[in-house]
Amino acid sequence: MIRRSLVLLVLAAVAASGFALSQGDAFTLRILHTNDHHSHLDGAAFDLTLDGTRTRVTLGGFSRIVRVIEQERTPNAIVLNSGELNGTLYFSVYKGEPDFLVFNALGLDAYALGNHEFDEGDARLAELVDLANFPIVSSNALPEPASPLYRVRDQVLPYVIREVEGERVGIIGILKVEKTKNSSLVSDDVAFTPEIETAARMVAELEAQGVDKIVLLSHVGYFNDLTIARAVRGIDVIVGGDSHSLLGDAGALGEIGLAPIVSNQTGPFAGGSHAGLQALDLGEYPTVVRGQTGDPVLVVTAWEYAKALGVLDVTFDADGLVTGYQGAIVLPVEGPFSQPNAENQMVEVSPEAEATILAAIEASPLLRLTSPDDSVEALLEPYRAGVEAMKVEPIGTVEVTLDNTRIPEPFAAGETPTGSYAAFVVSQAFRDTNPAIDVAIQNAGGVRTQFLSGAFTVGDAIAALPFSNTIVMLDMTGASIVKVLNQAAHYALNTGSTGAFPYAAGLRYDVDLGGAEDAVIVNVEVQDRETGAWGPIDPARVYTVATNSFTALGRDNYLEFAAVREANPAGFEDTYINYFLPLKQYIQRLPGGVLPPIDVTQYPLKSVVD
């Protein structure tokens, strides 16, 4: 059960909001929820502040999440997941199988599809749907007969109705259309319908069946959840995902070295706006929105990477209106514990320090000392063994940590450049695969980690480049190259899909973060492959460009790639080389297998201005 201190904390927040809890109402629903795990099935080392000291703990992982669910599950509870696969070696090697088997063990009441469920294409998602023993909901992704998903269309429902303590609760699934179409490998044989319009239609269908307690299980991002809450009548709770938002009481989070996170937002729906959302109590768990009828709509999400379980109790009156709520995220933690020594190195704590740490965990309304669930550990063990075996194959050494910041901060020409050094190295590796390649372009979001200093293994390369992309070569004019760079950069800066921002090898350019659609990337230079000399790109000259197969399809708004391919199929070649292999080979070919600090004369960003 939620600790009494947590309940008191939430009750105080509720009273301050002017929305009083009612103890005598008809029905209380408990919602246990996770989102955006991105195949982070195991717990991971994480630094928190405990008793005022930076302390490294083991945080999260689904075997601990399952244990907390067991503790919190009551007869009036439902368990929900707002979707999102891909991001670790578990997915790179096993393509979602262990994820879905873990979800089977969770006993989910509903699972919403997100954009990354489509990362291996329609056929693989259909296979995962077959594995599921839980309801999968998605109301606005509609496979057509040519899609492999059409075969399992009856297993992916727009909504489900769960009976809880004699009450009927409707759960609608919805995903963000633009991001799914542009940031996954969903085929053109899946049709999509607008988010707000579809949500309203699903609510009407449920109400026509007498269902008056409605949960929207969404994968559209926190700000878009708030937008739906204001726009669609009849929704009571929105359990969200996609934006990795951390919600909760700022004081309680601050005590353990955290703070609400609401900045990682995707853009608004087509033709929509996020205007006015700042007037809400952003970051609160739940965030309360007054809907179309003036009644409260509760919006929650539970951070990311299986770090937390959301626990929300919602009280309804006899007419199905929300009259009360209480809840917060629970962060399952465990040892070993370490803290910095006099040299600021993390070392295992003494028994006395451990006792202090355990007391701080017990005192926190958000932390829960939790050991792994044996059954989930047994389920994961064979998959974990395969992942661990792959991780250890050595490639080389990274001399200094190479950052992976997607959107660069401003810097002047001649100053130390900002941005994703890791994406630059990946583009260098692409260019190095074939002497015929003049330039290479890599979207920042296709690189999932920074490159940490020290030994670099196959596991590190795959973790950085986890998708099943291949290297593609295209013949493009200089004008088309400049156009595609601007398409991607403007999209990254103006939609919230920051992963679209382009990095390159063999190209240099200035960046205007406030530039118009065709003027974010300016003063483009190209490097002569033979001489190494730099000069202005020739708009009419045809260059050979390497990129990954994802952006080559026009995803992440690299629309000119798709247009060039359609106009000249003969100038398009898929090498069918998985895109982590060039990185592996590139590092292995370097002197001593050592990846040095970046050469700023080769780095693509010459300057960045606001």
N, C-alpha and C positions, 0 to 999 in steps of 0.2 A: 504494500500500500504506500501511497505518497506520504512522506514524513509529515508530522504535525506542523513542523516549522515551515515546510513548503506550503501547506494549506493556509496557515496564518498569513504568510507572505502574499499569497495570491488573493486571499480574502481582503487584505488591506488594499491591494491594487484595485480590486473590484469595487470596493466601497469608494475609493478615491475617484473612480470613473463615473460614479453615480448610478451604477447598474448593480443592484443588490441581489444577492442570492436568495432564492426562495426554497425553503426546506420542505414545503408540503405539496409540491407539484407532482404531476402524474408519473413522470418517468425520467430517469437519469441514464444517459448513454455514456459509456466510457469508450474513448477512441484511442487505441494504441497505434502509433504510426512511425514509419521510416521513409526515407527518400534519398535519392541521389547517392546510392552507395557505390556506384561505378566499379563494381566487382571487387571492392575492398572487403573481402570476406573475413580476413583475420584482423585482430587487434594490432595496434601499432604504437610505437613509442611517441609520447606527446608531452610537451612541457606545460604544466599548470603552475599556478601560485598557490601553495598550501602553507598556511600559517606564516604568510609573508615571504616565503622562500621559493625560488624557482625549483620545481620538483619534476623530474621525469617519471612518468607512469606508463603503464600499458593501458591504452584507451580503446574501448569499443570492440568491434568485431562481432560477427553474427552469433558466435557461440555464447558470448556474453549478453547480446541483445535478447536471444532466446531465453536465457535465464531470467532476465528482468521481465520479459513478457509473462513468463510463468508466475512471477511474483505479483504482477499487476493485473493479470487476466481474472475477470470476475464474470458471473453469469450475464451481466449487462454490457459486456465488452465486445467490440469488434476490432480486428487487427487489419491494418491497411498499409499498402506500400505504394508510393507515388512514382515508382519506376526509375530506371536508368541503369543500364549495364555498361561494361567496357571501361578500362582504365588501368587494369593490373594484368600481370601474367596469367592469372586465372582465366581471364577472358581471351588473352592472346593465344593460349594453348588449347583451352577447352570450349571457347565460344559460347559461354553462358550456361553450360550444363550444370556445373556445381552451384551456380547462383539459383537456378530454378529448383534444384533438389533441396537446397536450404530453405527456399520459400515454401516448398511442400512441407518441410518440417515445422515451419512457423505456424501452419494452420491459418493462412491468410483468408480473410473474408473477401478481399478484393485487391487486385493489383492493376494499376494503370500503366498503359504503355507510355514511354517517353521517346524522345527522338533517337537515343542511342540503342534502343531495342532493335532498330533497323540497320545497325552498322554492318552487319554481315549479309544484308539483303533480305528480301521477302522469304526466300526458301528456308534460310536458317531460322528466322523467327517462327515460321510455321512449325519447324521441328521442335523448338522450345515450347511452343503452345501445346504440342502433343505431350510434352513432359509434365505439364502443370496439372496438379490436382486441386487447384484453387481457381476462383473466377477471375478472368482477365477482362477488364473493361476499357473500352475506347469508343466514344460515341461519334467522333468526327474523322476517323480514318476508315475508309470503306474500300476494301479490296475488290477489284473487278475480276471477271473470270480468268483473264490472262495471268493474274498474279498467283504464285504458289500459296499465298495467304487465303485465297478464295476457298481452298479446300478446308480450312479450319475456321471459316467465317462464323460458324455457329458456336465456336468455342471462345470467340472474342465478342463480348456483348456490349451494347451501349450503356447498360446499367444492370445492376442486380438489386433485388429486394431481399434483405435479410430480416428474419423475425428474431427479435431480441426481447426476451421477457414478455412475450405476447404483443410487442409493438413492431410495426413494420417500418424498416429504415431503408430508404432508397439511396444507392451509391452509384453516382454517374462518373464515368471516366472521360477525360478530355486531355488532348495534347496541343501544343503550339504548332500551328500549321506551317508557318514560314520557316521556323527553325528545323522542323522535321524534314521538310522538302529540301532545304539548303544545307543541312548539317548531318545528313545520314545517307545511307545508300538505299533508301526506299525507292522502289521502282515507279515508273510513270503509270503503272497499272494499279496503283492505289490512289483513289480520289479522296479529297479532303473537303470538309465543310467548315464555314467560319465558326470560331470558338463561341462567341457570345450568342449568336443566333442558334447554334446547336444546343448550348446549355439551356437556353430558354425553352426550346422545343422538348428537351428531355424532361425538364421540370414539369411541363404541362402534361406530358404522358404519364408521369408518376402520379401527379395530383388527380388525373382522371381515373386512376386505379385506387384512389383513396389513401395514397401515401402522403403524409404531411410532415415527415421528418426526413430531410434530404441533405445528403453529404455529397459535395463535388470533390472527387478525387482527381486532382489536376496535375498536369506537368506543363505549366505555362509560365512559371516564375511568380515571385511574391507580388510585385507591383501589378502584374496582370490578374492575379487572384483578387487583389483589392479592387481592380477595375470591374471584374465580373461581379463581385459582391455588391457594388454600387448599381450595376446595370440590370441584373437578372433577379426578378422577383421570385421568392419561394425557396431559395437556398438558405439553409441554416448554418452549415459549416463547410468551409473549404479547407481540405487537407492537401497541401501543395508540395511542389518540387520544382526542379530545374535551376533555380537561382542559388542553391546552396545556402539559403538564408538561415542565420542563427538568431532565433527569437528568444526573449526571456527578460526577466527583471535585470536591469542594468546593474543594480547593486549586488545582487547575488552572483551574477556573472563576473563582475569586477573583483569580487572576493577571491576568485580562483584564476584571475589573470585573463579573463575573456571579456568580450563586449558584444552587444548585438551587431549582426552583420546584415545589412540590407542593401549593399552597394552593387552586388553582382547580378545586375538585372538585364534580362533580355529586353528588347524594344517593345513598344506597345503593339497591339494587334493592328493589322492593316487598316489604315484610316482612323486609328484611335489615338488616344493621348493618355499620358500619366499625369496630366495637370491636376492640381488640387490634392494629390495624395499626401503631400508633405503636411497637410493639416491634420492627418491622422496620427495616432500614437505609434509611429513606425518602430518596429523592433519588439513590440510587446508580444507576449505569448499568453493568450491569443491576441491578435490584433482585431479590434472590434470596429466593424463598419456598419453604418446605418444604411440598410437596403432601401429598395424602392418604396416599401410600405412604412419605413421608419423603424422596423424591427431590427434587432442586432443580427449581424452575420459574423461568425467567428472564423478567422483565418489563422491557420497554424502551419508550420513546417518544422522539420527536425534536423537542421544543419546538413551534414554530408558524411560520406565514407563510412557509414555504420558506426559513427561516433556516439550517436544518441538515439534514444527512443522518446518520442513524444507521448505524453499521457494527458488527455483532455477529458474531463467530465462535463457533460452538457445536460442541463435540466430543462425539460419541456413541460409546458402545461397541457391540459386536456385537449387544447386546440392545436397542438403541435408547434407552439411558439416558444422560442428560447427565453427562459426566465432566469437562468443562472449558469455559471460555469466556474471551473477551477482547473488548474493544471500547470504543467511545466515540462521541460525536457528532463530526462534522466541520463546522466553520463556514467556508464559502467566503467570502473577503473580497477586496476589490480597492480601488484608489484611485478617485477622488482622495482624498487624506488631508488633513484639516485639524485644527488644534489651537487652543486658546484663546490669544489674545494678552494683552497687559497689561491691556486693557479687558474681558477675558473674552469677546471676540468670536471666533467660529471663523473662522480664516483658513487659506488653503492653506499647507502646510508648505514649508520650504526643502529643497533637495536633501540637505543633511546630516541634517535631521530625518527625511526620508523613508528614508534609509539605515538609521537607527536603528529606524524603524517596521518596515521589511521584515525586519530581523534579529529583532525581537520576534515577528513573525508566524512566522518560520521556527522560532523556539525554542519556540513554544507547541505543546503536544501536541494542541490542539483546532482551531487556525486553519489555513487552507489558502489561500494566495494563488492565486486562480482567475479566469481570464478567461471571458467568456461563450462558450457553444457557438454557432458560426455558424449551424448548421442550425435550432436552436431560435429564435435571434434572427430568422431569416428567416421562420419560421412565425408568430411573434408580431407581426412588423412591421405587417401590415395592420390587425390588431386594435388594436395600440398607437396607430396613427395615428388611428383612430376615437375611441379613448378620449381622446387628447391634444386632439383638436379640440373635444370636448365640454367638457373641463375648463376651457377658457379663457374661456368665455362669462361675463362678469361679472354679479354680482347686486347686491353692495353691499360694505359694510365692517363687520367686527366690531371694536368699540372695544377690548374687553379679552377675553382668552381665557376661554371658558366651559367649565368642567370637565365631565367625564362620568363621575363616580364613581357606580356603581350603588347601592350600599348606603350610606346616609348615616352619618357618624360622629356621636356624641352632641354636642349643643349645647343651651344653655339659651335660653329665649325672650328675644329682644332681642339675642342674640349673632349673629355672622355665620353664616348657615345653611350646611350642608354638603349633599352629594348631587350630583345631575346637573342642573346649570344648563342643559345642552344639552337634556335631555329636557323641562325646563320650557318652554324657548323653543319646542320643537316642539309641545307641547300648546297654547301660546298661538297658534301659527300655525293649528292645527286649529280652535280656537275662533273665530278671526278669519275663517274661510271663509264663515260664514253667521250673520247676526244672530239667527237662531232658536236657535242653540246656546247653552245655558246654561253648560255645563262641558265640558271636554275632558280625556281621560285617555290617557297614553302610557306604555307599558312601557319601562323604562330600556334593556333589551337591544335594542329596536328602533332605538335611536340608537347608531351604531357608532363615532363619533369625538367628540372634543371640538371646539369651535369655536375655532380659533386666531385670535388678533388679526391684523388686516390684511385684505387683500382677500378677499372670499368669492365663489366662482364656482359655476356649475352643477355642476362636478365636485365641489366641496366638499359641496354639498347632497346629491348622489347618494351620495357616499362615506359621509356621515353616515346617510343613509336609503336603503340599497341594495336593499331588498326590493321586490317588486312589490305592496306593500300599497296599498289605497285607503282613502279616508276614509269612515267609516260613521257614521250618526246613529241613535240609539236613544232611545225614550221610556222613562224609568225613574223609579221612585219614589226618594225620598231614602233609604229603607231599603235598596233594592237597590244604590244607589251605595255606601253604606257597606259593604255586604256584599261587593261585588266588589273594593273597595279592600283589604279585609282578606284575602280569598281570595288575591289576588295577592301582597300583602306577606308574609303568613305562609308562602306557598309559596317566595318568594324567599329568606326567611331560614332555612328549615328543610330545603330540598332541595338547595341548592347552585346552583339555577337563578336566579342573582342578577339576571338580566335581566328577571325578572317584576316587580321592584319598581316601584310606580306613582308617577308624577308627574302633575301636573294643572294646568290653568288654570281659574280660577273656583271652585276649592276650596282650603281650607286645613285642615290637621289636625296634631295632635300624633302622634308615633310612639314606640311602646314596642317596642324591638327584641326584648325578651323576652316580649312579650305573648302571650296565648292566641290561638287561631285566629280569634276574633272581636274581639280587643282589641289588635291591633297598631296600627291606625289609629283614633284616638279624637278626640273633641271636634271633629267635622267642621263646618266653616263653608262657606257658599256665598255667592258674590257676586252681588248683583242686577245684571243686565246693564245696566239703564238708569241706575241711580243710582250704581253702584260701591260701594254699602254692603255690608258683610259682616254675616252673621247665622247662627245655628245652622241647619243643614240640616233641612228639614221631612221627617220619615220618610214622610208620606202624600202629599206633593206630587209631581207628575210633572214631571220635568225632561228637557230634551233634551240628550243626551250625545253627544259626538263621540269616536271612537277610531279606531284603524286596523283594517283588515279581519282581521288576524291575531288580535288579542285579542278582536274581536267574535265570533269563532267559538268562544270559550271557551279558546283556547290560552293557555299560560303560567298556567293555573289561573284565568283570568278566567271562571269557570264561570257566574256570574250573568248575564253578557252573553248566553251561549248560551241560558240558561233564559228570559230575558226575550224573546229573539227567538222562541223556540218558543211561548211563551205568547201573544205578540202580534205576529205577523208584520207586521201593518199599521203597527206602530210602529218598524219597522226599515227603514232606507234606505241602500243602498250608493250613494255619489255617483259611484263609478268614477273618482274623481280620484286619481291616483297621489300617495302621501303625501309625496313630496319637493316637489311643486308648491306646496302651501300655504306651506312654509317659504320657498321662493323668492319667492313673491308677498308674503309678510309682510315680509320684509326690504326688498324693493323699495318697499313702501308707507311705510316708516318715513322720517321727515324726513332728507333727504339720503342715504337708503339706508344709514343707519348703525344697526347693532344695538348699543344701549348696554349698560352693565352691568345686571344684573338689578335690578328693583325688589323689595326684600325684603318690602315690604308686599303684594305680589302672589304671592310665592313660596309653593308649597303646604305646605312643612314649617315649622310654627311652632316646634317643638322636637323633639329626639330624645333619648331616654333608653335606657340599656342594659336 
